[in-house]
Amino acid sequence: MKRVVVVSGERVHRRTRSVEVAAPAGVVYGLLANAVQWPLFFPPNVHVERLEFDGRNERLRMWATAGGRVRSWLSRRVQDPQERRIDFRQLNPEAPVETMNGTWTVEERPGGGSLLSLHSDFTVIGDRPEDVAWVERALAANTGAELDSLKRLAERWGRLDELVLSFEDSVRVNGPAELVYDFLYRVGDWPELVPHVSRLDLTEDTPGVQVMAMDTRTADGSTHTTESIRICFPHAGRIVYKQTATPALMDAHTGEWTVTPDETGVTVTSQHSVVLREDTIQRVLGQGATLEQARRYVREALGRNSTATLNLAKRHAETAIRML
């Protein structure tokens, strides 16, 4: 449903979209409230940093894809768990958006289900029809993906602990944190430096925002093609990423590289979070394969490759020190 309302000379465009969810309202609201987890649960979201939170009011820095581009903004949210309502307002929307506000609501339904709705209103700089149409397309695509994904996850809420897998691997480095970070940042060079990477296409139109497609060789000799978006924080020694095209066993995959110096050296860590796809397990791992086998397979495959990359970063930094 969409409406256009004239307010103080501005044309405010209003949109509402809803979906019935066969899950308790409290479960649905809980998934909405934890915005830091959205990149793992919602396809358009790449990364969310919670800057402030007092239990009700929060300020977020968000990165997401919209209309084929990676966009970033600050957002204010007010959570009301009793009413199961979250109001939000973008503080610095990117052009052509002038204002973007909205409300998430979750209503209980008879029989234990719920109705999830997103009410949005926006204005566009100059209100040019082509810009309004672009925002409408991007909003419709992202809203649809978010509602569909949240419905799918919430309806499996009893098994989410089994479907979601998070882990990390770390390596100690006797070398400068800057050299370790440099190795991880220069992902475009990985086909020459990282043996399990056979191809990598990289674009970085905005400094620190890397969009890449990569072919990775696995232990059995097969090749997986993935697409990812990486957000780089050089001063914090962090690179976070979201795979936008995943291998068959994964519904979603996010991760982070962290370089942490201390008095005796550097710890470099690779962290992964994955939502597994049950419907592909037997096709990939063979007839009779179980979810537990899929968890082990993904843990070993991702851990093997990321640990290999960590050790290469270690060698890069330590070799440079010995050569000085």
N, C-alpha and C positions, 0 to 999 in steps of 0.2 A: 504494500500500500504506500502511495506517495502523495504528498500535498505540497503546494507552494503557498506561502503566507507572506504578505508584505508587512514588514515591521520597521517603522521609522525610516521609510524610504528604501529599505533593503529587502531583497527577495530571499526569504528563508525557505530552503527546501527541506521538507520533512519526509522521512522514510521509516516504515515499521515493517519488520519481518519477524515471524515467529515459527517455532517448530515444537511439535509434541515429542516429549522424551519419556520413554518407559523406564524412569529411574526416579528415586525420591528427590524432592525439591532441595533438600539439604545437600545432597551429593552434587547436584548441578550447580548450586550456589558456591559450594566449596571449590569446584574447578574454576569458576569465574573469578573468585576472590583472590586466588593465588596467581597473580599476573606474571610473576617471575617464571612460572612453569609454562606460560603460554607458548613459547617457541617450540616446546616438545609436543604440545597438544594441538596447536592451531597452525595450519599450513602457512598463512601469510606472515606470521610473526617470526622474526629472525633472532632478536635479543631484547630483553627487558632488564633494565637496572632500576631497582627500587632505591630512590634517593632519600625519601622521608616516609615514615609511617608511624602513626600513634595509635593504631588499632582501629581507626575509623577513617582518618584523612591520610592520603598518601600522594606522593609526587613521584612520577615514573619517567624515565628516559626510555623511549621505545624505538626500535628499528623494525620495519616491516616492508614487504614488497607491495607495491600498488601500481597497477597499470604498467607492469614490466620494469619498474624501477625500485631501487632500495631507497626508502624515505625514512626520515627520523624526526622525532618531535618530543616535546615534554608534555606530559598529561597530568592533570589533577583528577583524583578519584575520591569519592566519598562512599564508603561502604556502610550499608545498613543491613546487618545479618538478620535482624528480627523481621524486617519487611522483605528480605531477600531482594534487595535493590542496590544497584551500584550506579551512581551518577558520574559522568566523566566530562572533562573539557580539555581540549588540546590548547596548550598555552602558546605555542609558536608554530602553527601549521605552515607547511611549505606551500608556496604558490602552485596552482591557482587557488587553493583553498584559503579563505579568509578567516572563517570560524568553523569549528567542528565540535559539536556537543552531542551528548546522548545519555541514554539510560538503559541498563540491563535489568530485566525483571524476571523473576522465577515464581510462578504461581503453582500451588498444589492442585492436582487433579484427582478426581475420585479414582480409587483403585491403586493409589500409590505412585502415579505418574506425575508429570509436571509439564507446564507450558513455559518455554523459554522464549523471551522476546528481546529484540534490540530495537530501540527507538532512537533514531538519529536525526539531527538537524544541522544544516551547514549553509554557509554563504560562500560565494565565489567572487573574487576580485573582479569588478567590472561586470559581473553576471553575464559574461559572453556565452552564448548558447553552446559553442564548441567546448568551452571549459566546463560548463555545467554538465554536459554530456559525458566528458571524461571522468569527472568526479563521480557521477552516478554509476558509470560502468565499473570503476575501481571499487566503489563502496558496495555495489551489488555482488561483485565477485568475492571480495574479502568477507563480507557478512555471510554469504552463502557457505563459504568454506569453513568459517568459524562455527556457525551453527551446526552444520553437518558433522564436523569433527567432534564437537562437544557432545552432540547426541550419541555418536558412535561410542565415544569413550565412556560417557555416563552410563549407558546401557550395559556396559561390561564392568561396572564399578566393583562388583564382587570379586573380580579377577585382576584388577589393575595392578595389584602388588606382584602378580606373576608375570604380567605382560610388560611391565616397566622394569628396565634393568639399568642400574647406574654403578659405575666403578671408576677407579683411577689407577694409574701407574706412575711411579716417580723414579728419577735417577739423580744422583748427586754428581755435581760438576765442580772440578777444581779449576775454574776459569771465570772470566768476567760474564756477568749477566747480560751485558750488551751484546756479546758475541753469540750467546745462546739464542737470545731473542732475534738477532739478525738472521740466523739460520732458519728459524721458524717462520719469520716474516717473508723471506725471499722464496716463497712457495713456487714462484715461476721457474726457479732453478732446480726444483726437486727431481725432474726426470734425469738430470745428470748427476745428482747427489744421493738420491734415495732409490735403492735397487727395486723396491716393490712398486714404484711409480713409473709407468711406461709412457704416459702422455699427460700433459696438463696445459690447458688453455686458460689464460688469466686476463682479466680486465680490471683496472682500478681507476675508474673515471673520477671518483671522489677519494681523496687521500685517506687511507685507512679502511676503505670499504672495498674488499676484494671479491669479485665474482669469478668462479672457476669451475671448469669441468675437468675431471681427472679419471684416468684409467689406472686401476690398481690390480696387481697380480696377487693372487692368494697362494697358500701353501700347496694346493692341489694343481696349480698351474693355470687355473681359470682366471679370467679378467673381469672385474666389476667396473662399470662406469658410474660415477657419481657426479652430482653437481652440488656446489656449496656456495654459501655466502659467508665471508669472514669479516668480522669487525675487529680492528686492531687498536689496542691501547698501549702505545710504546712506553709512556711514562709510568704505567702501572705494571708493565711486563706481562700483559695478558693479550691473548687472541681468542675470541669466541667465534663459534661457527654454527651454522645450521645447514644440514644437507637438504637441498630442495629436490633432489632426485636420489632415491636410496636403493640399495640392493634389495632383492626380493623378500628377504626375511624381515625387513624393517619397515614399519609404518612411518617412523620418524626417528631422527638421529640428530642430537645436538652435542656440542663438546666445547672444550676449552683447553688451551695451552697456557700454563702459568709458570713464570720464571721468578723465583723468590730468592734473593740473596740474603745471607746472614754472615756472622762473624767468621765462619770457617769455609765458606764456599757458596754454592748455589744449588737449590733444589728446583728441578724442572719437572712439571707434572702434566700429564695428559688425562683429562677427565671426559668420560662419555656417559650420555644418557640416551636410552633407546626405548621405543615402543615396538614390540614384536608383532608380526603379522601371523596369526595362527593359520590362516587359510593357505599359506604357501609352505608350511613346514614340511609336509610329506613330499611335495613336489621338489623341494630343494634338497632335503636330507634323506629322502627315501621312505617307502611304505612303512608305516608303523612308528615313525619318528615322533617324539613327544615334545611338548613345550619345554620341559626341563633340558632335553638334548639341544633344543634350539638356543636356549639361554647359554649353555656351555659353549656351543659352537660360536655364537656371536661374541661372547666374552673372550674366547681364545683368539679368534680372528682379528678383532679390533685391537686387543691388547698386544698381540704379536707385532702388528704393523706400527702401532704407536710407540711401543717400546723400542723397536728398531730405529724409528725416527728420533726418539729421545737420545739414544746412544750415539747416533750420528751427530746430533747437535752437541753432545758432550765432547766427542772427538774433535769437532770443528773448533770449539772454544779452547780445549786443552792443547791441541796442536799449535794453535796460533800463539799461545803463551810460551810454549817451548821454543818456538822459532824466534822469539824476541831476544 
